[in-house]
């Protein structure tokens, strides 16, 4: 996992944090230092998933994480 761009998780504080995970491009929303939701994911072959008010409840990948996974991901993002 690597960040895309120059700003760290703490520097963004409130906004989209771009990361690359195994050639997947992901935009995760940092809401005042809280891991909030996934804005968008783009697969290596170009398939795209985008957070939209029209999406069914519970389809956000961040919402599907366990408490432990959520805390671990936040810790990893802060370390980038």
MILUM-617542 format. One record per atom (N, C-alpha, C, O): x, y, z; residue in one letter; residue number from 1; atom name. Coordinates in steps of 0.1 Angstrom, whole numbers. Layout:
BEGIN
<<X,Y,Z>,"A",NUM,"CA"> ...
//
This chain:
BEGIN
<<9,-12,0>,"X",1,"N"> <<0,0,0>,"X",1,"CA"> <<9,12,0>,"X",1,"C"> <<19,13,8>,"X",1,"O"> <<6,22,-9>,"X",2,"N"> <<13,34,-9>,"X",2,"CA"> <<3,46,-11>,"X",2,"C"> <<-7,44,-17>,"X",2,"O"> <<7,58,-6>,"X",3,"N"> <<-1,69,-9>,"X",3,"CA"> <<2,75,-22>,"X",3,"C"> <<13,74,-28>,"X",3,"O"> <<-8,81,-28>,"X",4,"N"> <<-7,88,-41>,"X",4,"CA"> <<-8,103,-37>,"X",4,"C"> <<-18,108,-32>,"X",4,"O"> <<3,110,-40>,"X",5,"N"> <<3,124,-36>,"X",5,"CA"> <<13,127,-25>,"X",5,"C"> <<20,117,-21>,"X",5,"O"> <<14,139,-20>,"X",6,"N"> <<24,143,-11>,"X",6,"CA"> <<19,144,4>,"X",6,"C"> <<27,142,13>,"X",6,"O"> <<7,146,5>,"X",7,"N"> <<1,149,19>,"X",7,"CA"> <<-1,136,27>,"X",7,"C"> <<-5,126,21>,"X",7,"O"> <<2,137,40>,"X",8,"N"> <<0,125,48>,"X",8,"CA"> <<-15,125,53>,"X",8,"C"> <<-22,135,51>,"X",8,"O"> <<-19,114,60>,"X",9,"N"> <<-32,113,65>,"X",9,"CA"> <<-35,125,75>,"X",9,"C"> <<-46,131,74>,"X",9,"O"> <<-25,128,83>,"X",10,"N"> <<-27,139,93>,"X",10,"CA"> <<-28,153,86>,"X",10,"C"> <<-35,162,91>,"X",10,"O"> <<-20,155,76>,"X",11,"N"> <<-20,168,69>,"X",11,"CA"> <<-34,170,62>,"X",11,"C"> <<-38,182,61>,"X",11,"O"> <<-40,160,57>,"X",12,"N"> <<-53,162,50>,"X",12,"CA"> <<-64,165,60>,"X",12,"C"> <<-72,174,58>,"X",12,"O"> <<-64,158,71>,"X",13,"N"> <<-73,160,82>,"X",13,"CA"> <<-88,158,78>,"X",13,"C"> <<-95,151,85>,"X",13,"O"> <<-92,165,68>,"X",14,"N"> <<-106,164,64>,"X",14,"CA"> <<-106,165,48>,"X",14,"C"> <<-106,176,43>,"X",14,"O"> <<-107,154,42>,"X",15,"N"> <<-107,153,27>,"X",15,"CA"> <<-103,140,22>,"X",15,"C"> <<-102,130,30>,"X",15,"O"> <<-102,138,9>,"X",16,"N"> <<-99,125,3>,"X",16,"CA"> <<-84,122,4>,"X",16,"C"> <<-76,130,1>,"X",16,"O"> <<-81,110,8>,"X",17,"N"> <<-68,105,8>,"X",17,"CA"> <<-66,94,-2>,"X",17,"C"> <<-74,84,-2>,"X",17,"O"> <<-57,96,-12>,"X",18,"N"> <<-56,87,-23>,"X",18,"CA"> <<-45,77,-20>,"X",18,"C"> <<-34,80,-16>,"X",18,"O"> <<-48,64,-22>,"X",19,"N"> <<-39,53,-20>,"X",19,"CA"> <<-39,43,-32>,"X",19,"C"> <<-48,43,-40>,"X",19,"O"> <<-28,36,-33>,"X",20,"N"> <<-27,25,-43>,"X",20,"CA"> <<-24,12,-35>,"X",20,"C"> <<-14,11,-28>,"X",20,"O"> <<-32,2,-38>,"X",21,"N"> <<-31,-11,-32>,"X",21,"CA"> <<-31,-21,-43>,"X",21,"C"> <<-41,-24,-49>,"X",21,"O"> <<-19,-27,-45>,"X",22,"N"> <<-18,-38,-56>,"X",22,"CA"> <<-24,-33,-69>,"X",22,"C"> <<-32,-40,-76>,"X",22,"O"> <<-21,-21,-73>,"X",23,"N"> <<-25,-14,-85>,"X",23,"CA"> <<-40,-10,-85>,"X",23,"C"> <<-45,-5,-95>,"X",23,"O"> <<-47,-11,-74>,"X",24,"N"> <<-60,-6,-73>,"X",24,"CA"> <<-59,8,-67>,"X",24,"C"> <<-51,11,-58>,"X",24,"O"> <<-65,18,-74>,"X",25,"N"> <<-65,32,-69>,"X",25,"CA"> <<-77,34,-60>,"X",25,"C"> <<-89,31,-64>,"X",25,"O"> <<-75,39,-48>,"X",26,"N"> <<-86,41,-39>,"X",26,"CA"> <<-86,55,-33>,"X",26,"C"> <<-75,61,-31>,"X",26,"O"> <<-98,61,-31>,"X",27,"N"> <<-99,74,-25>,"X",27,"CA"> <<-107,71,-12>,"X",27,"C"> <<-119,68,-13>,"X",27,"O"> <<-101,74,-1>,"X",28,"N"> <<-107,72,12>,"X",28,"CA"> <<-109,85,19>,"X",28,"C"> <<-100,93,19>,"X",28,"O"> <<-121,87,25>,"X",29,"N"> <<-124,100,31>,"X",29,"CA"> <<-119,101,45>,"X",29,"C"> <<-123,92,53>,"X",29,"O"> <<-111,111,48>,"X",30,"N"> <<-106,113,62>,"X",30,"CA"> <<-115,124,67>,"X",30,"C"> <<-114,136,63>,"X",30,"O"> <<-123,121,77>,"X",31,"N"> <<-132,131,83>,"X",31,"CA"> <<-127,135,97>,"X",31,"C"> <<-131,128,107>,"X",31,"O"> <<-119,145,97>,"X",32,"N"> <<-113,150,110>,"X",32,"CA"> <<-106,139,118>,"X",32,"C"> <<-109,136,129>,"X",32,"O"> <<-97,132,110>,"X",33,"N"> <<-89,121,115>,"X",33,"CA"> <<-97,108,118>,"X",33,"C"> <<-93,100,126>,"X",33,"O"> <<-109,107,112>,"X",34,"N"> <<-117,95,113>,"X",34,"CA"> <<-118,88,99>,"X",34,"C"> <<-121,95,90>,"X",34,"O"> <<-116,75,99>,"X",35,"N"> <<-117,68,86>,"X",35,"CA"> <<-132,67,84>,"X",35,"C"> <<-139,60,90>,"X",35,"O"> <<-137,74,74>,"X",36,"N"> <<-152,76,72>,"X",36,"CA"> <<-157,66,61>,"X",36,"C"> <<-165,57,64>,"X",36,"O"> <<-153,68,48>,"X",37,"N"> <<-159,60,38>,"X",37,"CA"> <<-150,60,26>,"X",37,"C"> <<-140,68,25>,"X",37,"O"> <<-152,50,17>,"X",38,"N"> <<-144,49,4>,"X",38,"CA"> <<-152,57,-6>,"X",38,"C"> <<-164,54,-9>,"X",38,"O"> <<-146,67,-12>,"X",39,"N"> <<-152,75,-22>,"X",39,"CA"> <<-152,68,-35>,"X",39,"C"> <<-162,69,-43>,"X",39,"O"> <<-141,62,-39>,"X",40,"N"> <<-140,55,-52>,"X",40,"CA"> <<-129,45,-52>,"X",40,"C"> <<-119,46,-45>,"X",40,"O"> <<-131,34,-60>,"X",41,"N"> <<-121,24,-62>,"X",41,"CA"> <<-120,21,-77>,"X",41,"C"> <<-130,21,-84>,"X",41,"O"> <<-108,20,-82>,"X",42,"N"> <<-106,17,-96>,"X",42,"CA"> <<-96,5,-97>,"X",42,"C"> <<-85,6,-92>,"X",42,"O"> <<-101,-5,-104>,"X",43,"N"> <<-93,-18,-105>,"X",43,"CA"> <<-82,-16,-115>,"X",43,"C"> <<-83,-6,-123>,"X",43,"O"> <<-72,-24,-115>,"X",44,"N"> <<-61,-23,-125>,"X",44,"CA"> <<-66,-24,-140>,"X",44,"C"> <<-60,-18,-149>,"X",44,"O"> <<-77,-31,-142>,"X",45,"N"> <<-83,-32,-156>,"X",45,"CA"> <<-93,-21,-159>,"X",45,"C"> <<-99,-21,-169>,"X",45,"O"> <<-94,-11,-150>,"X",46,"N"> <<-103,1,-153>,"X",46,"CA"> <<-117,0,-147>,"X",46,"C"> <<-124,10,-149>,"X",46,"O"> <<-121,-11,-141>,"X",47,"N"> <<-134,-11,-136>,"X",47,"CA"> <<-135,-1,-124>,"X",47,"C"> <<-125,0,-116>,"X",47,"O"> <<-146,5,-122>,"X",48,"N"> <<-147,16,-113>,"X",48,"CA"> <<-159,14,-104>,"X",48,"C"> <<-170,11,-108>,"X",48,"O"> <<-157,16,-91>,"X",49,"N"> <<-168,17,-81>,"X",49,"CA"> <<-168,31,-75>,"X",49,"C"> <<-157,35,-71>,"X",49,"O"> <<-179,37,-74>,"X",50,"N"> <<-179,51,-68>,"X",50,"CA"> <<-190,52,-58>,"X",50,"C"> <<-202,47,-60>,"X",50,"O"> <<-187,58,-46>,"X",51,"N"> <<-197,60,-36>,"X",51,"CA"> <<-207,70,-41>,"X",51,"C"> <<-204,81,-47>,"X",51,"O"> <<-220,67,-40>,"X",52,"N"> <<-230,75,-45>,"X",52,"CA"> <<-242,74,-36>,"X",52,"C"> <<-245,63,-31>,"X",52,"O"> <<-249,85,-34>,"X",53,"N"> <<-261,85,-26>,"X",53,"CA"> <<-271,74,-31>,"X",53,"C"> <<-280,70,-23>,"X",53,"O"> <<-271,70,-43>,"X",54,"N"> <<-280,61,-49>,"X",54,"CA"> <<-276,46,-46>,"X",54,"C"> <<-284,37,-48>,"X",54,"O"> <<-264,44,-41>,"X",55,"N"> <<-259,31,-38>,"X",55,"CA"> <<-267,25,-26>,"X",55,"C"> <<-271,33,-17>,"X",55,"O"> <<-269,12,-26>,"X",56,"N"> <<-276,6,-15>,"X",56,"CA"> <<-268,7,-2>,"X",56,"C"> <<-256,7,-2>,"X",56,"O"> <<-275,8,9>,"X",57,"N"> <<-269,9,22>,"X",57,"CA"> <<-260,-3,24>,"X",57,"C"> <<-264,-15,21>,"X",57,"O"> <<-248,-1,30>,"X",58,"N"> <<-239,-12,33>,"X",58,"CA"> <<-230,-16,22>,"X",58,"C"> <<-222,-26,23>,"X",58,"O"> <<-230,-9,10>,"X",59,"N"> <<-221,-13,-1>,"X",59,"CA"> <<-208,-6,0>,"X",59,"C"> <<-199,-10,-8>,"X",59,"O"> <<-206,3,9>,"X",60,"N"> <<-193,10,11>,"X",60,"CA"> <<-183,0,17>,"X",60,"C"> <<-186,-6,28>,"X",60,"O"> <<-172,-3,11>,"X",61,"N"> <<-162,-13,16>,"X",61,"CA"> <<-158,-10,30>,"X",61,"C"> <<-155,-19,38>,"X",61,"O"> <<-156,3,34>,"X",62,"N"> <<-152,6,47>,"X",62,"CA"> <<-162,2,57>,"X",62,"C"> <<-159,-2,68>,"X",62,"O"> <<-175,3,54>,"X",63,"N"> <<-186,-1,63>,"X",63,"CA"> <<-186,-16,65>,"X",63,"C"> <<-192,-21,75>,"X",63,"O"> <<-180,-24,57>,"X",64,"N"> <<-180,-38,58>,"X",64,"CA"> <<-169,-43,67>,"X",64,"C"> <<-168,-55,70>,"X",64,"O"> <<-160,-35,71>,"X",65,"N"> <<-148,-39,79>,"X",65,"CA"> <<-152,-41,94>,"X",65,"C"> <<-161,-35,99>,"X",65,"O"> <<-146,-51,100>,"X",66,"N"> <<-148,-53,114>,"X",66,"CA"> <<-141,-42,122>,"X",66,"C"> <<-134,-34,116>,"X",66,"O"> <<-144,-41,135>,"X",67,"N"> <<-138,-30,143>,"X",67,"CA"> <<-123,-31,142>,"X",67,"C"> <<-116,-21,141>,"X",67,"O"> <<-118,-43,144>,"X",68,"N"> <<-103,-46,143>,"X",68,"CA"> <<-97,-41,130>,"X",68,"C"> <<-87,-35,129>,"X",68,"O"> <<-104,-46,119>,"X",69,"N"> <<-99,-42,105>,"X",69,"CA"> <<-99,-27,103>,"X",69,"C"> <<-90,-21,97>,"X",69,"O"> <<-110,-20,108>,"X",70,"N"> <<-111,-6,107>,"X",70,"CA"> <<-100,1,114>,"X",70,"C"> <<-93,10,108>,"X",70,"O"> <<-97,-3,126>,"X",71,"N"> <<-86,3,134>,"X",71,"CA"> <<-72,0,127>,"X",71,"C"> <<-64,9,127>,"X",71,"O"> <<-71,-12,122>,"X",72,"N"> <<-58,-15,116>,"X",72,"CA"> <<-56,-7,103>,"X",72,"C"> <<-45,-2,101>,"X",72,"O"> <<-66,-6,95>,"X",73,"N"> <<-65,2,83>,"X",73,"CA"> <<-62,17,86>,"X",73,"C"> <<-54,23,80>,"X",73,"O"> <<-69,22,96>,"X",74,"N"> <<-66,36,100>,"X",74,"CA"> <<-51,38,104>,"X",74,"C"> <<-45,47,101>,"X",74,"O"> <<-46,28,112>,"X",75,"N"> <<-33,29,117>,"X",75,"CA"> <<-23,28,105>,"X",75,"C"> <<-13,35,104>,"X",75,"O"> <<-26,19,95>,"X",76,"N"> <<-17,18,83>,"X",76,"CA"> <<-18,31,75>,"X",76,"C"> <<-7,35,69>,"X",76,"O"> <<-29,37,73>,"X",77,"N"> <<-30,49,66>,"X",77,"CA"> <<-23,61,72>,"X",77,"C"> <<-16,69,66>,"X",77,"O"> <<-23,61,85>,"X",78,"N"> <<-16,72,93>,"X",78,"CA"> <<-1,70,91>,"X",78,"C"> <<7,80,92>,"X",78,"O"> <<4,57,90>,"X",79,"N"> <<18,55,89>,"X",79,"CA"> <<24,58,75>,"X",79,"C"> <<36,58,73>,"X",79,"O"> <<15,60,65>,"X",80,"N"> <<20,62,51>,"X",80,"CA"> <<27,76,50>,"X",80,"C"> <<32,80,39>,"X",80,"O"> 
//
